[in-house]
């Protein structure tokens, strides 16, 4: 049996005692809900929520309440009507949905909250919420709810997102014993597609509802949050790289020291390398960027992002052979990101093709993913690639044909 409106829906499962509550992420259209298709046959009562205007559920959920408090009351009553004897309640969400899962999971007394990319610092620069909330803040800060909550909460962050890592260290100070903070190397803000591809929501949710621990492999558990000073330096570097005002301090000395510090873990040192390469490319110091990239890759040669940055740095110092080698490695490592339909990874790979002059692979990637994809940045990149290809055709038709046939091994799967 199904009950629904534009912003909430219930899919009932006859005889199921458990309840899964899924909060939709950014830009989910009214009437659509995150995970609904994936969980269509999951053996639990399933509640799906969304909010209008990408407002991070600060105004509640239309049809359930016009405030967090009223929505939590209605949601608690709905869950009580669905849960069977001995049933457990799991709240889940990513990014904006993760914020909603933590807020309402705490207010409703869920058995467990699993949330990714949660901005415990709303409106943090370079974060997902700032362009939408425009300075608006909640009446009760999320860290205060976390500190007061008795709900077991598992928060997962990608170590390649500087703003998310700032939110992670803020969350770490609020989480109580029994809760868990996990940071994932080589991942950015978009954790849910990776979770589904690597672990699957069916087995993941089933195990958590049975009381099992989060089954992430050791290689998927980083330690960057254990070094708050390094996280802050990486964040300041990201502000400068994005042309945003920072506190005036220069993060490069701390980042350089971290990269050279053999007592730190390879993950922390390679994270420092990524931040340094981005900063020095932005500041027009490509040789230093290239040296930092190679030092980072000596620690973690499997970093997709670091290989791509190394390619850009090599190109900037006129090392085209090395640039193409690093780019080919980045494209090979990034194939998995395309398999999980990660727009960020797709755009990054097409941009990389454009930057290093690999027009053929870039055009093939863009053409393969463009028809169903409305992302305006994708169309702009495609236009730029076509322009460069037409220039090649005019200047050297043979080279243009070779470009379109080159690097077949990095074609989208």
Wavefront OBJ file of the C-alpha trace (Angstrom):
o trace
v 0.000 0.000 0.000
v 1.297 3.456 -0.914
v 0.538 6.828 0.678
v 2.182 9.934 -0.712
v 2.213 13.638 -1.509
v 4.740 15.841 -3.293
v 7.101 15.849 -0.308
v 6.507 12.626 1.600
v 5.551 9.084 0.752
v 5.070 5.744 2.482
v 5.582 2.377 0.819
v 4.179 -0.273 3.128
v 5.539 -3.795 3.301
v 3.094 -6.365 4.641
v 4.358 -8.083 7.764
v 7.544 -6.012 8.098
v 8.407 -4.696 11.558
v 11.369 -2.430 10.695
v 11.061 1.098 9.319
v 13.521 2.875 6.999
v 13.183 6.652 6.664
v 15.052 8.139 3.678
v 15.630 11.880 3.281
v 16.142 13.163 -0.258
v 19.193 15.149 -1.249
v 19.637 18.417 -3.110
v 17.607 19.132 -6.260
v 15.212 16.199 -5.874
v 12.038 17.141 -7.747
v 8.709 17.265 -5.855
v 7.081 13.875 -6.159
v 10.460 12.125 -6.465
v 12.358 10.612 -3.575
v 15.926 9.473 -3.045
v 16.408 5.657 -2.954
v 12.756 4.894 -3.685
v 13.553 2.888 -6.784
v 16.506 1.081 -5.175
v 14.515 0.106 -2.073
v 11.307 -0.846 -3.903
v 11.433 -4.424 -2.619
v 13.330 -3.863 0.625
v 11.615 -5.824 3.455
v 10.738 -2.888 5.701
v 8.160 -0.148 5.951
v 9.648 2.702 3.931
v 9.117 6.418 4.446
v 10.518 8.917 1.921
v 10.853 12.642 2.570
v 11.790 15.728 0.576
v 11.701 19.469 1.206
v 10.905 22.417 -1.070
v 13.472 24.939 -2.215
v 16.593 23.066 -1.091
v 16.190 24.527 2.387
v 17.820 21.664 4.319
v 14.534 20.677 5.993
v 14.667 23.824 8.155
v 10.957 24.463 7.447
v 9.860 20.905 8.104
v 8.162 18.771 5.444
v 4.946 20.052 3.794
v 2.044 17.833 4.758
v 3.743 16.768 7.982
v 4.542 20.095 9.588
v 5.692 23.662 8.957
v 8.575 23.485 11.446
v 11.103 20.875 12.567
v 9.212 20.363 15.813
v 5.804 19.872 14.181
v 7.242 17.632 11.474
v 9.049 15.509 14.053
v 5.796 15.017 15.973
v 3.925 13.919 12.833
v 6.792 11.725 11.675
v 7.030 10.023 15.071
v 3.314 9.239 14.989
v 3.625 7.894 11.440
v 6.569 5.666 12.407
v 4.690 4.342 15.444
v 1.809 3.358 13.174
v 4.142 1.460 10.846
v 6.596 -0.248 13.195
v 5.813 -3.790 14.199
v 6.726 -5.617 17.436
v 10.493 -5.628 17.905
v 11.000 -3.443 14.849
v 13.906 -1.027 14.535
v 13.968 2.390 12.845
v 16.782 3.534 10.553
v 17.076 7.112 9.267
v 19.259 7.707 6.204
v 20.267 10.605 3.985
v 23.140 12.186 2.088
v 24.189 15.859 2.008
v 20.957 17.862 2.526
v 19.229 14.548 3.192
v 21.927 13.644 5.694
v 21.225 16.851 7.565
v 17.534 15.957 7.658
v 18.287 12.404 8.792
v 20.391 13.627 11.715
v 17.975 16.401 12.715
v 14.789 14.334 12.589
v 16.419 11.079 13.653
v 17.526 12.846 16.830
v 14.128 14.461 17.387
v 12.186 11.240 16.681
v 14.402 8.927 18.719
v 15.435 6.606 15.870
v 17.345 3.449 16.673
v 20.060 4.413 14.205
v 20.978 7.287 11.885
v 23.293 6.740 8.918
v 24.140 10.004 7.172
v 26.786 11.208 4.716
v 28.257 14.609 3.945
v 26.313 16.276 6.746
v 27.021 19.997 7.048
v 27.226 20.447 10.786
v 28.306 23.994 9.873
v 25.569 25.280 7.582
v 26.616 27.916 5.025
v 30.258 26.905 5.296
v 32.148 28.405 2.322
v 32.473 25.986 -0.646
v 29.830 23.765 0.991
v 26.628 22.582 -0.652
v 24.211 24.603 1.487
v 25.639 28.121 1.128
v 24.254 28.900 -2.369
v 20.758 27.857 -1.278
v 20.451 28.995 2.334
v 22.281 32.293 1.695
v 23.237 32.745 5.339
v 20.062 31.363 6.850
v 20.742 29.391 10.024
v 18.677 26.879 12.036
v 17.139 27.775 15.372
v 18.977 24.863 16.972
v 22.487 24.136 15.625
v 22.900 20.551 14.495
v 25.939 20.019 16.717
v 23.736 20.858 19.717
v 21.196 18.236 18.641
v 24.008 15.700 18.204
v 25.464 16.482 21.617
v 22.077 16.025 23.301
v 20.977 12.996 21.266
v 20.919 9.435 22.611
v 20.511 8.042 19.073
v 23.361 5.993 17.649
v 24.621 8.058 14.724
v 27.049 7.035 11.980
v 28.435 9.910 9.924
v 30.457 9.325 6.739
v 32.499 12.015 4.989
v 34.732 12.062 1.904
v 38.263 13.204 2.642
v 38.566 15.053 -0.686
v 35.947 17.632 0.345
v 37.638 20.315 2.449
v 34.372 21.806 3.718
v 33.008 18.371 4.615
v 36.131 17.606 6.626
v 35.656 20.831 8.589
v 32.113 19.643 9.325
v 33.507 16.231 10.295
v 35.818 17.613 12.974
v 32.930 19.723 14.304
v 30.766 16.583 14.450
v 33.512 14.588 16.167
v 33.376 16.932 19.141
v 29.610 16.426 19.510
v 29.183 12.697 18.887
v 28.628 10.562 21.959
v 30.086 7.175 22.802
v 28.533 4.472 20.641
v 28.255 6.724 17.610
v 30.804 6.651 14.800
v 32.579 9.050 12.462
v 34.086 7.604 9.264
v 36.104 9.474 6.653
v 36.711 7.828 3.274
v 39.936 8.375 1.311
v 39.703 9.330 -2.374
v 36.021 10.284 -2.052
v 34.397 13.705 -2.156
v 30.983 14.901 -1.012
v 28.952 12.344 -2.982
v 29.119 9.247 -0.783
v 25.713 7.518 -1.381
v 26.399 6.437 -5.006
v 29.704 4.949 -3.875
v 28.034 3.168 -0.940
v 25.469 1.617 -3.264
v 28.035 0.573 -5.860
v 30.537 -0.910 -3.399
v 28.408 -2.193 -0.531
v 24.784 -2.075 -1.707
v 21.991 -0.484 0.295
v 20.090 -3.776 0.634
v 22.836 -5.640 2.547
v 24.013 -2.456 4.246
v 20.607 -1.529 5.668
v 19.747 -5.157 6.479
v 22.901 -5.577 8.524
v 22.489 -2.286 10.376
v 18.874 -3.101 11.245
v 20.100 -6.427 12.684
v 22.491 -4.512 14.912
v 25.628 -5.260 12.912
v 28.450 -2.741 12.581
v 29.162 -0.664 9.471
v 30.930 -3.089 7.092
v 33.421 -0.684 5.513
v 36.756 -2.256 4.581
v 39.913 -0.955 6.301
v 41.040 0.671 3.037
v 37.809 2.710 3.032
v 38.449 4.138 6.493
v 40.718 7.160 6.542
v 42.270 9.077 9.410
v 42.288 12.682 8.179
v 39.834 13.770 10.892
v 42.433 12.745 13.482
v 44.513 15.757 12.436
v 42.290 18.849 12.869
v 45.151 21.302 12.230
v 45.818 19.702 8.859
v 42.089 19.734 8.036
v 41.949 23.470 8.791
v 45.006 24.165 6.626
v 43.474 22.211 3.741
v 40.263 24.202 4.142
v 42.087 27.552 4.103
v 43.939 26.413 0.982
v 40.635 25.512 -0.664
v 39.260 28.973 0.115
v 42.258 30.600 -1.525
v 42.074 28.249 -4.491
v 38.420 29.179 -4.978
v 39.161 32.906 -4.732
v 37.375 33.273 -1.397
v 38.519 35.330 1.546
v 40.536 33.364 4.070
v 41.910 34.402 7.449
v 45.093 35.831 5.937
v 47.326 32.971 7.020
v 49.394 31.030 4.498
v 48.548 27.309 4.703
v 51.463 26.262 2.470
v 54.110 25.876 5.246
v 51.894 23.591 7.344
v 50.847 21.602 4.281
v 54.458 21.255 3.125
v 55.530 20.122 6.573
v 52.731 17.563 6.672
v 53.683 16.190 3.245
v 57.279 15.726 4.415
v 56.406 14.341 7.874
v 57.068 10.591 7.816
v 55.334 10.191 11.190
v 51.972 11.021 9.593
v 49.927 8.417 7.747
v 50.152 8.174 3.940
v 46.518 9.290 3.769
v 47.178 12.509 5.682
v 50.321 13.256 3.702
v 48.632 12.666 0.342
v 45.722 14.892 1.411
v 48.276 17.625 2.114
v 49.756 17.000 -1.351
v 46.380 17.447 -3.073
v 45.807 20.758 -1.284
v 49.331 21.974 -2.120
v 49.071 21.093 -5.803
v 45.745 22.896 -6.125
v 47.065 25.933 -4.238
v 50.284 26.233 -6.204
v 48.604 25.733 -9.561
v 46.168 28.473 -8.581
v 49.041 30.767 -7.560
v 51.013 30.146 -10.751
v 53.786 27.992 -9.270
v 53.555 24.895 -11.472
v 56.996 23.479 -10.692
v 56.246 23.380 -6.979
v 52.832 21.924 -7.778
v 54.436 19.195 -9.891
v 56.938 18.321 -7.137
v 54.148 18.085 -4.554
v 52.072 15.906 -6.884
v 54.920 13.463 -7.441
v 55.646 13.347 -3.696
v 51.993 12.602 -3.002
v 51.799 9.918 -5.674
v 54.843 8.197 -4.192
v 52.704 7.709 -1.082
v 49.420 6.839 -2.804
v 49.774 6.128 -6.519
v 46.099 5.110 -6.780
v 44.683 8.577 -6.159
v 42.442 9.548 -9.082
v 42.383 13.228 -8.172
v 46.113 13.465 -7.489
v 46.959 11.806 -10.820
v 44.720 14.308 -12.589
v 46.324 17.232 -10.772
v 49.766 15.834 -11.609
v 48.718 15.807 -15.276
v 47.752 19.484 -15.119
v 50.982 20.405 -13.342
v 53.078 18.458 -15.861
v 51.347 20.213 -18.724
v 51.989 23.593 -17.076
v 55.757 22.906 -16.993
v 55.759 21.608 -20.560
v 56.039 17.896 -19.815
v 53.366 16.597 -22.223
v 54.447 12.946 -22.078
v 54.174 12.844 -18.305
v 50.929 14.803 -18.460
v 49.335 12.214 -20.742
v 50.643 9.325 -18.639
v 49.179 10.781 -15.450
v 45.950 11.639 -17.243
v 45.618 8.091 -18.577
v 46.059 6.735 -15.040
v 43.494 9.186 -13.678
v 41.002 8.215 -16.367
v 41.546 4.497 -15.721
v 41.109 4.922 -11.976
v 38.083 7.148 -12.532
v 36.137 4.617 -14.567
v 34.447 3.319 -11.436
v 33.126 6.802 -10.712
v 31.461 6.850 -14.125
v 29.899 3.468 -13.398
v 28.144 4.947 -10.377
v 26.839 7.873 -12.473
v 28.737 10.516 -10.489
v 28.270 13.814 -12.350
v 31.191 15.378 -10.496
v 33.556 12.634 -11.658
v 32.203 12.823 -15.209
v 32.703 16.577 -15.460
v 36.143 16.296 -13.879
v 37.281 13.720 -16.428
v 35.938 15.705 -19.390
v 37.607 18.857 -18.044
v 40.860 16.925 -17.697
v 40.637 15.792 -21.341
v 40.044 19.395 -22.379
v 42.944 20.758 -20.312
v 45.567 18.328 -21.597
v 44.363 18.455 -25.203
v 42.912 14.936 -25.445
v 39.951 16.106 -27.517
v 38.804 12.701 -28.803
v 38.321 11.002 -25.414
v 36.681 14.133 -24.041
v 34.175 14.275 -26.886
v 33.352 10.579 -26.525
v 32.712 10.916 -22.794
v 30.548 14.001 -23.285
v 28.548 12.491 -26.145
v 27.920 9.294 -24.220
v 26.480 11.006 -21.160
v 24.909 14.160 -22.603
v 21.498 13.009 -23.910
v 19.898 12.416 -20.481
v 22.030 14.963 -18.624
v 20.816 18.578 -18.235
v 23.960 19.781 -16.416
v 24.839 23.139 -18.067
v 28.533 22.745 -17.292
v 28.591 19.514 -19.305
v 27.141 21.297 -22.335
v 29.665 24.139 -21.997
v 32.549 21.666 -21.851
v 31.182 19.858 -24.890
v 31.003 23.132 -26.784
v 34.597 23.957 -25.811
v 35.786 20.517 -26.940
v 33.977 20.836 -30.268
v 35.543 24.258 -30.801
v 39.010 22.881 -30.184
v 38.307 19.922 -32.457
v 37.217 22.226 -35.282
v 40.426 24.211 -34.811
v 42.381 20.972 -35.155
v 40.454 20.072 -38.300
v 41.325 23.430 -39.890
v 44.978 23.325 -38.857
v 45.810 19.637 -39.236
v 43.045 17.268 -40.429
v 45.207 14.186 -39.922
v 45.963 15.118 -36.307
v 42.263 15.749 -35.693
v 41.369 12.283 -36.968
v 44.102 10.761 -34.804
v 42.793 12.619 -31.758
v 39.344 11.120 -32.200
v 40.837 7.627 -32.448
v 43.343 8.026 -29.611
v 43.276 6.659 -26.085
v 40.526 4.098 -26.651
v 41.497 2.573 -23.308
v 40.085 5.522 -21.396
v 36.707 5.499 -23.105
v 33.668 5.497 -20.820
v 32.526 1.964 -19.909
l 1 2 3 4 5 6 7 8 9 10 11 12 13 14 15 16 17 18 19 20 21 22 23 24 25 26 27 28 29 30 31 32 33 34 35 36 37 38 39 40 41 42 43 44 45 46 47 48 49 50 51 52 53 54 55 56 57 58 59 60 61 62 63 64 65 66 67 68 69 70 71 72 73 74 75 76 77 78 79 80 81 82 83 84 85 86 87 88 89 90 91 92 93 94 95 96 97 98 99 100 101 102 103 104 105 106 107 108 109 110 111 112 113 114 115 116 117 118 119 120 121 122 123 124 125 126 127 128 129 130 131 132 133 134 135 136 137 138 139 140 141 142 143 144 145 146 147 148 149 150 151 152 153 154 155 156 157 158 159 160 161 162 163 164 165 166 167 168 169 170 171 172 173 174 175 176 177 178 179 180 181 182 183 184 185 186 187 188 189 190 191 192 193 194 195 196 197 198 199 200 201 202 203 204 205 206 207 208 209 210 211 212 213 214 215 216 217 218 219 220 221 222 223 224 225 226 227 228 229 230 231 232 233 234 235 236 237 238 239 240 241 242 243 244 245 246 247 248 249 250 251 252 253 254 255 256 257 258 259 260 261 262 263 264 265 266 267 268 269 270 271 272 273 274 275 276 277 278 279 280 281 282 283 284 285 286 287 288 289 290 291 292 293 294 295 296 297 298 299 300 301 302 303 304 305 306 307 308 309 310 311 312 313 314 315 316 317 318 319 320 321 322 323 324 325 326 327 328 329 330 331 332 333 334 335 336 337 338 339 340 341 342 343 344 345 346 347 348 349 350 351 352 353 354 355 356 357 358 359 360 361 362 363 364 365 366 367 368 369 370 371 372 373 374 375 376 377 378 379 380 381 382 383 384 385 386 387 388 389 390 391 392 393 394 395 396 397 398 399 400 401 402 403 404 405 406 407 408 409 410 411 412 413
